[in-house]
Amino acid sequence: MNKFCPNCGTENTTNSKFCPNCGQAMGEGVVNNTPVVNNGAKTNGLAVAGFVTGLSSLLINFMGLVGLIALILSAVGLTKTGPEKDKGRGMAVAGLILGIISVIYGLFQIIYYSSSWYF
Ligand SMILES: [Zn+2]
């Protein structure tokens, strides 16, 4: 039977009395088969920044530059979030999608403006 940390949700495979991830005491009462909701983890700052930048890029895009920043922030944020990592994976994914949309839109803006300069 696996034990999951009541604090951070990390699986304790070592049978030690303390969580290998956060040091939370693993008592008799915390034995169960399902991971506890990851309450101990913080929301990843890059995931939040990527999401906010992604939203902003829909308003102020600067020919895809803001979207590109959102894309990078979200991509890095995505690698730092997950079941046993920081919270905010949904935000990172949303920021990534918004960033991609904005970069594509920005490319169309560049094509539009550069073609209009020649007329
Ligand atoms: Zn823990």
Residues whose N, C-alpha, C, O or C-beta is under 5 A from the ligand:
A	BS01	ZN	C5 N7 C8 G9 T10 C19 N21 C22 G23 Q24
